[in-house]
Structures are given as C-alpha cells and as structure tokens.
Amino acid sequence: MKWNKVRTRRTTRATVAIAALALVLAACGDSEGADAVDEGAKLDGEPIKIGFAVSLTGPQSSSTAGSAPAAQAWAQQTNADGGINGRPVEIVVVDTKNNASAAQAAAKELVEDEDIVAMMVTDSVAEGAVGEYLQGENIPVIGSGGYNQDVWNKLPSFLTQSPNSLVVIQSLLTAAVSSGASEFAAAVCAESATCAEGADAVFGPGTEAAGLGYGGYVKITSTAANYTAECLSFNEKNADYIAVLVPVDTAVRVMSDCVQQGYDGAFATSSTSFSPTKYGEIPGMNMIGTLNGFPWWADDPQVERFRDAMDKYESDTDIASTSTTTVWSSLELFKKALGADTETVTRDSVFASYYAIKDETLDGLLPQPITYTEGQPAPVVNCFWQYDFTAGDDNPELLPPTGESGNGASGDLATACTPAA
C-alpha cells in the first residue's frame, strides 16, 4: 500500500492553529492533560502519563506541526489496542514556543506533575535551554528527533533514537555524493546557533573529504523579504546541490526564489525540514536528502498502522514529515520498553526498562540498533533514510544504501549511514 499524498493536503493553517490552541488549553487548563482514552477499550488503572514539550508556535514551528497530533494519535491507537498491558496512556502537551524561557516554563510544568513518568522534547531552538534542568530532575526524556548533541548525546537522562544535528548535516554530504553532485553549498537558519555552528564545523572539511567543491554557506533569516541575493550567490558559485537547513515555510520561499533565478540543481533538506506536501508546489524543484525518522509512505505493515491511526484520529494533520514519524517511533519504543511490567510505572522504572533495551530497531522503524546503558549518554545515531523527490511526484522515492543496511531492514525501511557508523 502506498501513501496517498493527496489525502494530506487537507491541512490548512487555520486547522493547525486551532488544533495547536486546543492542545495548549488542554495541557495548561486541565491537570489531566488531553484525554486520549478510547471509551470502547477495556483498560484498567491510572493512565501512564507522558509529558510533551514541543514548539506548537514560534519561528520554526512549521517544521514540527505534526508532532503533537502524532503523539495523540499514538495514544488513541494504543488505548484502542488495549493500552500498555491493559493500562491507558495519556499525552500532556505544553508549548515551548521556540523560546528558551517558554521552554523552561514548559519543562518545569511537566516535571512538577508527579504523575508524568517520562517526557519528550521537540524544539530545535530551545532544547538546549532545558537540558541541564531535566537532567537534574532525573526524568527520562524518551525522544523525539533531538538535535543538540550536547543534550541528546551527553546527558544520560536523554534517551534519543535519532541523529543529532552534526550527523544530520553529515548525512547530506552522503546524499550529495549519491546524487552525483560536484559543487556543494548551504543555506542555514540564522535563528538556531546549533544549525549554523554545525554547518560551519562540518561542511568545509566534509566536502573536501567527499571530493566535493564547497561554495560556502549563507545564514537565512525567516523574516527576510526575499532571498534573491542569496540565490544569485549560489548561481555564481556554480552550486549544483544546496542544503537548505531552515524551517519548512522559509525553505519554500528560499527554493522558490532560487528556481526563479535559474537554479536547476538539487536542493536538500533533512529531518523535519522535509515537507513534500509544501515543496511539491514549487515547479521545477528537485530534492535529494535524508530523513531522521522512518519514511511515512513506506510499504510496511507497521508504517501502514501509523498511517491508519493518523487518518482515523488526526485526519487533518499532514503526515508528510518526520515530525510525525520520530514521535511515533519514540512512543513505540516506550511501549516496547515497558512491556508487561506496568503494575507500578515510575520515572525510575522507566529508566530501568530502557536500560534493558539491547540492539533494538523496532523491525526497521529505528535507523540503527539502539542500546542504552545506565549512567551513560545515549549512543550517537549515525544512520538515516535517503530520498529523491521532484515536484509533481506522487511519493518520494527511497534511495537504497550503497552498503549494508544500517538497521538491518530491507526495502523501504533500509537505512544508509555516515562513514563514522
């Protein structure tokens, strides 16, 4: 079964805004959070509560619009399937607003709810502002899609399953080589220091090692009137592969301006910055990039279950983003980690459950085998999925890895890895 891209076009900005407001009100106005219990399921006991600090609003929230709906759809589907060993699950969502102070307030609100046994954090701008606090509170942070390596791969409470920002950037070099590109350039988000610093540290030496020319990078401000000057600069440098590391709505404007200025090479985005629903509206646009979460269009029973749940419970959400799939896989790992040991679930017991995980891939939903060790940071994830997408295509195309699959899967779920893996 293939993902039907037409179905995802039903989302409108108004619908997303209303949904986001409803989630904020549910999380902030009701101590029980959003009620995700299916009334038809036979569930016993108090809900297992998971807090979710996510940027529902803010300059980069267009890249994470599917995150909270995916979490709620997972909870609904899990409860409809009998919960976790018969206990219901509940997601409590608070907006971090791509802002350090708002993220700190959101994290504090969730931590102080003693019924919340684990947290997720999705905010590439503000995640660094809450890392040390959450580590000090000894609460398991189970995902999703984190980028700051000083948080996700140095603080033991952060149990990531996704590539950090440096690996995301390195992955685009791997994709550039796969595409046959010769001259690499980049547009990076000015709002995130992690984004710009990572690009500066990796692209120069990385392109040289990969045998690519390097045309440098420019910082992109989301509030700029246009990006004509930046696009002309890329053309002057003969770039034929431009990595666009900016929020989705900004990327649309950057790529549209560059196509208008005659650029005919490939663009590249990664992770939550890839949105074929929006990018597919840019005539003449071709992209070759990478994903930090499983491909939502894959022909696989687990991925079909994800699509069906999103269609049933969050049908107005555009699923065409890893903002949905990284959340889903993080929560699926949580469910598998807990298993049948759910009589008493605490923050400490969640940690213990994760430390029992050894070489887990969720049968291809994770990019590489994951093992957690007590007292140690989560291992760096060096693998990812590669795609090729041209405006007008019904679906992106998965590009197979050049060597062995990083997660051991075959077909649509097989992953490529950076040379460091």
N, C-alpha and C positions, 0 to 999 in steps of 0.2 A: 504493500500500500504506500502510495506517495503522498507527501504533504501537499494540500491544495492551497496554494498561495493566495488565491482569490478570496478564500474564507477569511484570511487575516486582515483584509483591507477594511473590515467593518469598523475598526477602531477609529475614533475621532478624538481630536484634542479635548473636546468638551467631555466626552465619556471618560477619558483618562483622568481629567481634572476632577470630575465628580467622584470617580472611584477612589482617587487618592484622598480627597477630602473625607469620604466616608470611612476610609481606613484610619485616618488620623483621629477622627472623632471617636471611632470605636476604641482605639487604643488609649486615647487620653481621657475620654469621658466615662469609660467603663472599666473598672479594675479587672474585669474578667476578660478583656480583650475581645477580639472578633470571635463570634460563636461559629465554629466550623464543624459542629457535631451533626451528623446525618441522623435525623429522628428515626429513620427506619432501621438503623443498625442496633444490634444488641450489645451495648457497651456497658461496662461496669467500672466504678471507681472514679476518682477525681481526674480531670484532664491532665495529661502531660503537657506542660506549657513551655513553649519556645518563644523567646523574645527576638524581634527582628528590627534592628536599627538600620534604616535604609533611606536613601535620598529620594523621597517622593516629589520634592520640589528642589529648586536650585539650578545653577547654570549647566550642570551635567546630568540632570535627572532624566533627560530624554533617552539616555543610554541605559537607564535602569527601570524604565516604566513597567516592564513585565515582571519584575522581581517579587513584589508583594502579591500580585494576583497568582503567580505560580506557587507561592508558599500556601496561600489559602486554598487553591485547587488541590494541592497535595494533601492538605489536612482533610478536606472534604472527601477526597477519594480514599484516603487511608481509613477514615471513620466509616465510610460506606462498606469498606472491605473488612471491617471488624476491629479497627483501631490497631494499636500495637499490643498484641497479645490480649485483646479484649478491652484495653483502656483507650478512651478517646484522646485525641491530640488537639491542641489549640495553639494558634499563632497570634502573638501580640505584636502589632506593628507600630513603630514610632518614627516620625520623620526626622532625618538628620540634616536635611536642607543644604547639603554640600557646604556645611559651615561648621567650623571647629566647636564653637560654643554650643550650637544646637545639637551637635553630635554628642558632646559631653553630657548635656542635659538628658538626651535620649538614653544614653548608656546608663546613666545614674538611675533614671526612672525604671528601667528594666531590671537592673541589678537589685534594686531595693524591693522589687516584687519577689518575695522569697519562694513563691510557687513556680517561678520560672527556673527551669533546671539547665537550660542551655540557651545560647544566643547565636544569631547570625548578624553579620555586619556587611552591608553593601553600600560603600560610599568612597570612591577612589580619592576624593578630595580631602575628606575629613577622617579617614580611618586611622591615620597616624595620631590624631588628637586623642583617641580613646584607647590606644593600645596598652600603655603602661597602667592606666586605671583599671582596665578589665583584667589584666594580668594580676594586679594587686588584689583584686576581688576574688580571684580563683574561681572564675566561672568559665566553663568550656564554651569556646567560640567555634562553632562547627562548620563555618563557611560564611558566605559563599562568594567565590570569584574575587578574592582579595588580591591586591597588587603590591602593597608596600612590603618589600622583603624584610625590612627592619621590624615589622609587626608579625607578618604571617610565617616567616621562617627563622625568627629569632626568639619569639616569646612562646614558651611551651603551652600556654593556655589556648593558643590559636591553632586549630586543627584543620588546616587547609587541604583541599584536594585539587587546586587549580594552579596554573603557572603564575608566578609573580611578575611584576612589571618588566624586570630585566629579561626574563625568559620570553614574555610576550613580544618584546622588541626583537630579541634574537630570533624568534620564530619567523618574523617577517623577512629576515635575511635568508633563512632556509627556503621560504616560499619564493623569494625573488630569484634565487638560483634555479629553483624548479621551473619558474616561468620563462627562463632564458633571458632575463633582463641583463643589461650591461651597465646602466648608469642609475644609481640609487639616490633618492632624495627623500626628505621627510617634512611633514607639517605637524607640529606638536602643540599640544594645548598649553596656553600661557597660564591658565588658572591652576594647574597642578604642577608643583615643583617636582614631584616624583616622575611625572611624564617627561618633562624637559631634561632633567638631570640624567634620567635613564637613557634617553636618546643620545645625549652628548657622550656618555660613557661607553656606549655600545656601537653606535653606527659607524664611527670613524674606523676604529680597529677591526670591527666586524666585517665591513665591506672589503677592506684590504685582504683579510684572511680568506674571504669568499671569492676573491677575484673580481669584485665589482668596483666600478668607479663610484665616487661619493661626491654628490653635489651639495652636501651640507643640509641643514635643516632651518626652518623658519618657525618662529612662535606665532601661533594663531590665537587671536582674541575673539571670543564668541560674539562680542558686541560690535565688531568692525562692520563698516557699511558694505564693503566688498573685499574680494581677495584678488583683484586684478593684478596688482603689483607682484604678489607672491607667485601667481601662476605664470606671469611673464618671466619671472626669475627662473622658474623651473624649466621653461622652454629654452631660455638662453643657455642653461647648463646641460641641455640635451638629455634631460631625465626621461627614462622610459619606465620607471617604476617609482611611484610616490607613496610612501607610507603615510597614512592620514590618521594621526593619533589624537583625535579630538572627539567631542560628543557628537552624537548622530546628527542632530539638527544643524550643527556647524559644519559637519562633514558634507552634508548635502549642498550647502552653499559653496564650500571650497571646491568640490568636484564640478559643480555646475559652472562656476566661473572659469575653471581650468579648461573644461571641454569647450566653452565658448571662445577661449583664447587659442584654441587649436591643439591642445594637448591630446595625443592619440595613443599614449602608452597605457600601462595598467596602473590602477590605484590599488592600495592595500589597506585593509583595516583588520583589526583583530578583536577578539573577545566581544564585549557588549557594544563596541563601536560598529559592528557589522549589522546592518539593518537592510536586507534586500527589499523589503516592502517599500521603504523610502528611496533607497538608492536605485531601485528599478525604474523609477520615474525620470531618471536622468538619461536622455537619449545619447547613445554612443559610449556609455560608461562601461568599462570592463574592470573587474576586480579579481585579484588573486591574493588571498590572505589566509589567516588562521583563526581557529576557534579555541577558546579555553573551556568550553562546555560541549557536551555531545550535540551532534547535528540534529535539529528538530525534525528534519524531513527524512531521516534515515529509515530504511526498510528493515525494521527490527521490532519484535513484539513489545519489548519494554518501551521503546520510543512511541509506538502506537498507543500504548496505555497512557503515556504522558499526553499525547495529542488528544486522546478521547477525554481525559479528565479536564484539560483546558477548555475543550469545546463544550463540555457539559456544565462546568461550574464557573468558568470565566470566559465566556464566549466572545466578549467584546475586547479581549486582550489580544494584541498582536504577538503571536508566539515566536515570530521570526527573529529571535535574538537569544544570545546565551545568557542574558539577564534572567531568562526563564529556565534554561536547562541547567545552569550551575546551581540555582536554588533547588531545583527538583532533585538533582543527584546528591547534593549535600543532605537533603532531608531523607532520601532513600538510604543513604549510608547511616544516618542516625537511627532509622528504623531497624536496619540490619544489625547495627552495633548493640542495640538494646535487646533484640531477640525476645526470648521468653522471660527474661529476668526483669519484670515490670511491677512486681508487688510493691516495692518501695523504690521510687526513682528520685534521686537527689543529684545535686551537682557533682558530688564525689563519685556516685555510682556511674554517672555518665562518663566521667574521666576514665574510670576503671574499664568500662565497656569499650571505649576507644583504644585503650592500651592493649586490648585483646585482639584488635584487628591486625591481621598479618597478610600482606600481599593481596589486598582486596582491590578488585577492579569493577565490581558490580556487573560482571559479564559484559564489559565494554562501555558502561556509562561513565567510568572514570578514565582519564587519559593514560594513566600508568598504574602499576600496582602500588598500593598505599599501605604503609606500616607506621604506626605511632609507638613511641617509646616514652615511658613515664619520665618526666623531668627533662626531656629533650625537645627542642623545636621540631616542628613538622618538617619532613624532608622536602627539598625543592622538587617541584614537578617540572620536568623538562620536556614533556610530550604534549601534543595538541593535535587537532584535526586541521587539514588543509582543504581549501575550497577554491573553485573558479566560478565566477558569476558575471554574466553580462546582462545588461538591461534588456528586458524582453524575455529572458529565460523563465520557464515555469518554476524551476527549482535551481538552487546552486548545485554544482557538481562536486562531489568529494574527490580530491586528488589523493591517490594512494601513496603511502610512504615509499621512499626509494629503497629502504632496507626492511628489516623486520618490524612488525607492528609493535609499537611501544606498550600497548595494553594487552597484547596477545589476541585481540579480536581480529576478525576478518571482515571483508566487505565494507559497508558504510561506517562501521564503528572503528576501523583500524586507524591508529594514530601514528604520526611522524614525531620525531624527537630532534632536539638540537644536538650538535656533536658532543655536548657536555654530558648527555644522558648515559 
